[in-house]
Amino acid sequence: MNKQLFSFFTILIALLVSALYFNTPLQAPLISALNNIKIKYHNTILLVENSFEKHFFQAQEIDNLKEQLQHYENNHLVMQQLASEINDLYRANNSTFTLRPNVELIRTISYERFGNLNRIWLDIPDYNSSKIYGLVYKELVAGIVINENNRPLGLLNHDIKSSYAVYIGKEKAPGIVHGNNDAHLVVKFIPAWFNVHKGDEVITSGLDNIFFKGLKVGKVISVTKAQGYQNAIIEPYYKPNEPNYFYIIRSVR
């Protein structure tokens, strides 16, 4: 009797786990509840860490340095965007434009699933699910943020669905970069008349309205041609060793 009862509960648990894993409507409330618990956990840990620092160190000095560091990294991204815009402005000969870039520090909650290090749940206040955001670590492109069941999901560079517009080399050959669940990235749809070489640097073009122009992506390690276009394999600069904090680009202009 005990063996039958044990077998019954084993099968029941297996069916429940399978239903939660494969059924998206069932996953949504569970993931939402777990993410809320994780956010509260992270907030508690952060509060304890901050209290510890304030107790043993000079509280005001630490707060000032943290604030200055955040402003520095924010301003670094904004200044890079401004430099690109000003250079374009000079070349355009007295063009006018309006610029209101908006960059914000955000925090990682957890990986979407165990075993997939390229997808992370993010804690983004005032999240707009209709937009795709650029995800940046310092001045390096880390990936994009998309909507997944009305929650912000970060797709790091290596994810196959992480895609954005780039320029390659001195000729600024245009292309679209995306991950392939491998150590390298792929840039596709590079027009055949551009000269692309091994060692060329890849930067964001800003034409997708996701990233500023000029953010660093990686370097070309090989080039192939097919069907009137060129494809380039890229060694990315950003390495997702500790994906805890990022900056999102809420608006480019």
C-alpha positions in Angstrom: 0.0 0.0 0.0 2.8 2.4 0.9 4.6 1.6 -2.4 1.4 2.4 -4.3 0.9 5.7 -2.4 4.5 6.6 -3.0 4.2 5.8 -6.8 1.0 7.9 -7.0 2.6 11.0 -5.4 5.7 10.6 -7.6 3.6 10.5 -10.8 1.5 13.5 -9.5 4.6 15.6 -8.8 6.1 14.7 -12.2 2.9 15.8 -14.0 2.8 19.0 -12.0 6.4 19.9 -12.8 5.8 19.1 -16.5 2.7 21.3 -16.6 4.5 24.2 -15.0 7.5 23.8 -17.3 5.7 23.5 -20.6 2.5 25.5 -20.0 3.1 29.3 -20.3 -0.2 30.4 -18.7 0.7 28.3 -15.6 4.2 29.6 -15.6 3.3 33.3 -15.5 1.8 33.7 -12.0 4.4 31.4 -10.5 7.3 33.3 -12.1 5.7 36.6 -11.1 5.5 35.4 -7.5 9.0 34.1 -7.4 10.4 37.3 -9.0 8.6 39.3 -6.3 10.2 37.2 -3.6 13.6 37.6 -5.3 13.3 41.4 -5.5 12.4 41.5 -1.8 15.3 39.3 -1.0 17.7 41.5 -3.0 16.3 44.6 -1.3 16.9 43.0 2.1 20.4 42.0 1.3 21.2 45.5 -0.1 19.7 47.1 3.0 21.9 44.9 5.3 25.0 45.6 3.2 24.4 49.3 3.3 23.7 49.2 7.1 26.9 47.2 7.6 29.0 49.7 5.6 27.4 52.7 7.3 28.1 51.2 10.7 31.8 50.3 10.2 32.8 53.0 7.7 32.3 56.7 7.2 28.6 56.7 6.0 28.5 60.0 4.3 31.7 59.5 2.4 30.6 56.1 1.1 27.2 57.5 0.0 29.0 60.4 -1.8 31.4 58.0 -3.6 28.6 55.7 -4.7 26.5 58.6 -6.0 29.6 60.0 -7.9 30.3 56.6 -9.4 26.7 56.2 -10.7 26.8 59.7 -12.2 30.2 59.1 -13.7 29.1 55.9 -15.6 25.8 57.6 -16.6 27.6 60.7 -17.9 30.2 58.5 -19.6 27.6 56.9 -21.8 25.8 60.2 -22.5 29.1 62.0 -23.4 29.9 59.2 -25.9 26.5 59.7 -27.5 27.0 63.5 -27.6 30.5 63.1 -29.2 29.1 61.0 -32.0 26.2 63.4 -32.6 28.5 66.5 -32.6 30.8 64.8 -35.1 27.9 64.1 -37.4 26.6 67.6 -36.9 29.9 69.1 -38.1 29.9 66.9 -41.1 26.3 67.8 -41.9 27.3 71.5 -41.9 25.2 73.5 -39.6 22.4 70.9 -39.0 20.2 71.2 -35.9 18.9 68.6 -33.6 17.4 68.0 -30.2 19.0 65.5 -27.8 17.5 64.1 -24.5 19.3 60.8 -23.8 18.1 58.9 -20.8 20.2 56.2 -19.1 19.3 54.3 -15.9 21.0 51.8 -13.6 19.1 48.6 -13.1 19.5 45.3 -11.3 19.4 41.6 -12.2 16.9 39.4 -10.4 17.9 35.9 -11.6 18.4 33.8 -14.7 15.3 33.0 -16.6 16.0 29.2 -16.4 18.8 27.1 -15.0 21.3 26.2 -17.7 20.7 29.2 -19.9 23.1 32.0 -18.9 22.0 34.3 -21.8 18.6 35.2 -20.4 18.0 37.2 -17.2 15.0 38.7 -15.4 15.6 42.4 -14.6 14.2 44.7 -12.0 13.2 47.9 -14.0 11.0 50.5 -12.4 8.3 52.0 -14.6 8.8 49.3 -17.2 7.3 50.0 -20.6 6.5 46.6 -22.2 6.0 48.1 -25.7 9.7 49.1 -26.0 13.0 47.3 -26.6 15.8 48.7 -24.4 19.5 48.7 -24.9 21.5 46.9 -22.2 24.9 48.3 -21.4 27.8 47.4 -19.0 29.9 50.5 -18.7 30.6 51.5 -22.3 30.2 47.9 -23.6 27.0 46.5 -25.3 25.7 43.6 -23.2 22.4 42.8 -25.0 18.8 44.0 -25.2 15.7 44.0 -23.0 12.4 42.6 -24.4 9.0 42.0 -23.0 8.2 38.5 -21.8 4.7 38.1 -20.3 4.7 41.8 -19.3 8.1 41.5 -17.5 11.5 42.8 -18.6 13.7 39.9 -19.9 17.3 40.7 -20.7 18.8 38.9 -23.7 22.5 39.0 -23.4 24.6 39.2 -26.6 25.1 35.5 -27.1 21.3 34.8 -27.1 20.1 34.0 -30.7 17.2 36.6 -30.4 19.5 39.4 -29.2 19.8 41.6 -32.3 20.7 45.3 -33.1 22.3 47.5 -35.8 26.1 48.0 -36.0 28.9 49.6 -38.0 32.1 47.7 -38.9 35.6 49.2 -39.4 36.7 52.5 -40.8 34.2 52.4 -43.7 31.4 51.9 -41.2 29.9 48.9 -43.1 26.4 48.5 -41.9 25.1 45.1 -40.6 22.8 43.4 -38.0 24.5 41.5 -35.2 23.0 38.7 -33.2 24.0 35.9 -31.0 24.1 32.2 -31.9 24.3 30.6 -28.4 28.1 30.4 -28.9 31.2 32.2 -27.7 31.0 34.5 -30.7 28.5 36.8 -32.4 27.5 37.0 -36.0 27.0 40.2 -38.1 24.8 39.5 -41.2 23.6 41.5 -44.2 26.8 43.4 -44.7 26.8 44.8 -48.3 29.4 43.1 -50.5 30.9 46.4 -51.7 32.3 47.3 -48.2 35.8 46.2 -47.3 35.6 44.3 -44.0 38.8 42.9 -42.5 39.9 40.7 -39.5 40.5 43.0 -36.6 38.0 45.7 -37.6 36.1 47.1 -34.6 32.3 46.7 -34.4 30.3 49.5 -32.8 26.6 50.3 -32.6 25.2 52.4 -35.4 22.3 54.0 -33.4 20.0 53.4 -36.4 17.8 51.0 -34.5 16.9 53.6 -31.9 18.0 51.1 -29.2 21.6 52.1 -28.6 23.6 55.3 -28.9 25.9 55.4 -31.9 29.5 54.4 -31.1 29.1 51.9 -28.2 31.6 49.1 -28.4 30.5 45.6 -29.4 33.6 43.6 -30.4 36.2 42.8 -33.1 36.0 40.9 -36.4 37.8 37.5 -36.3 36.6 36.2 -39.7 34.6 37.2 -42.8 32.6 35.1 -45.3 30.6 36.0 -48.4 27.2 34.5 -49.4 24.3 35.6 -51.7 25.5 39.1 -52.3 26.2 39.9 -48.7 29.0 39.4 -46.2 28.9 37.7 -42.8 31.4 38.5 -40.0 32.2 36.5 -36.9 32.7 38.8 -33.9 34.7 38.4 -30.7 32.5 40.4 -28.2 34.0 42.7 -25.7 31.4 42.2 -22.9 31.9 39.0 -20.9 28.9 38.0 -18.8 30.9 36.9 -15.7 28.9 38.8 -13.1 25.6 40.0 -14.6 24.3 41.8 -11.5 24.0 45.4 -12.6 23.5 47.1 -16.0 22.5 50.4 -17.5 19.5 50.5 -19.8 19.0 53.1 -22.4 15.5 54.4 -22.0 15.8 56.9 -24.8 18.5 57.6 -27.3 17.3 61.2 -28.1 
